[in-house]
Amino acid sequence: MNVLLSVEGLEKSFKDKKVLHGISFEVHSGEIMAILGPNGAGKSTTIRSIMGILMPDEGSVIFHNHKGKGIPRNKIGYLPEERGLYKDVRVMDILLYLAELKDYPLDKAKQRAMEYLKKLDLEGKEHVKMEELSKGMAQKVQFISSIIHEPELLILDEPFSGLDPVSQEVLKTEIRNLAKSGTAILLSSHQMNLVEEMCDRVFMIQRGHKVIYGTLEDVKKQYANFKCTIHGKNDISLLEKIPEVVRVEQTDDTSILYLTKDVEAPKWLKTLPDEIVINELTLDRVSLHEIFIDIATDKNLLKDSERQSLEEVGGTNA
Ligand SMILES: Nc1ncnc2c1ncn2[C@@H]1O[C@H](COP(=O)(O)OP(=O)(O)OP(=O)(O)O)[C@@H](O)[C@H]1O
């Protein structure tokens, strides 16, 4: 495990409003790490602090063990949330211009540009003006511009938004390949299914505070308890009395039973009372999407003790 980036104790206020409270995490070479959180949680402020666009009030950004020097521009790639930055320029010209800004050799840049244009289904578009491309095509070019110079750290802000399912798959493959070849990737996304599919570790922030930090496996193991969905008309009071049931949600004839953390699923199934009506039953783990909603809406399905232990393992368990 090679720690490429350490963010330590970031604090930031805008006027008298504090938006980051002691934000700390690491990104390792070769991993895809997700930064998650509801709107306004502080993700962009964190990313801007890493990029050196914003100065945090406290804390540091350490790259390759070097503190306070900022990250050299040729070592970092950034796909910002804002899209469509370049209009009246041709695809290849903008890619080569950006590579040159990062001191990357032009012949290699041209070769990489052609390679990625082909991979992302943009072959033959190198002389087209950016404004003539569709939104999705322009976004793919912007992605290429963020990796043209082979950065060690790649920050992707909502890379999949606006892409069709086929393009999403292609981009997923390329992002995974970059991680496999050693790039450290920090990915911000609201699409929890994609995060679940792609990321090794997650950092979740809410109102400027860290709420979850750990490997996806830890998060799942420690937080994504089992839930049992029963289709059939049942009295909620009967379901609530079943051992190991923490909470029941009911809509029409469907009941979702959230179970305690250490439940042994096969044994638990045998404890179901005979009088329960079961037309259909599924038992699965709570998804990252549900974990996110639980935290973002302050439902606190996750007990404080569990959250505490997750935060403790976050930095060390990858
Ligand atoms: N330049 C600024 N001046 C004042 N307040 C700001 C500024 N930038 C961000 N904020 C505030 O800081 C908080 C965190 O914002 P930030 O953009 O980091 O959230 P985010 O997690 O990226 O949200 P989103 O998912 O909506 O992009 C918000 O309350 C926002 O209003």
The ligand as a Gaussian input file, in Angstrom:
#p B3LYP/6-31G(d) Opt

LIG

0 1
 N      -17.087000      30.286000      -2.400000
 C      -17.962000      30.010000      -1.427000
 N      -18.448000      30.989000      -0.633000
 C      -19.307000      30.713000       0.381000
 N      -19.749000      29.481000       0.677000
 C      -19.307000      28.467000      -0.071000
 C      -18.399000      28.672000      -1.160000
 N      -18.127000      27.465000      -1.726000
 C      -18.851000      26.563000      -1.025000
 N      -19.548000      27.156000      -0.046000
 C      -20.414000      26.480000       0.948000
 O      -19.673000      25.413000       1.497000
 C      -20.503000      24.281000       1.739000
 C      -19.890000      23.073000       1.052000
 O      -19.984000      23.270000      -0.357000
 P      -19.351000      22.263000      -1.405000
 O      -19.480000      22.892000      -2.751000
 O      -17.983000      21.874000      -0.940000
 O      -20.335000      21.001000      -1.273000
 P      -20.408000      19.664000      -2.151000
 O      -20.357000      18.542000      -1.194000
 O      -19.395000      19.690000      -3.222000
 O      -21.878000      19.770000      -2.761000
 P      -22.508000      19.304000      -4.186000
 O      -22.720000      17.815000      -4.085000
 O      -23.793000      20.038000      -4.221000
 O      -21.557000      19.693000      -5.287000
 C      -21.885000      24.658000       1.243000
 O      -22.655000      25.069000       2.361000
 C      -21.633000      25.827000       0.309000
 O      -22.729000      26.715000       0.314000

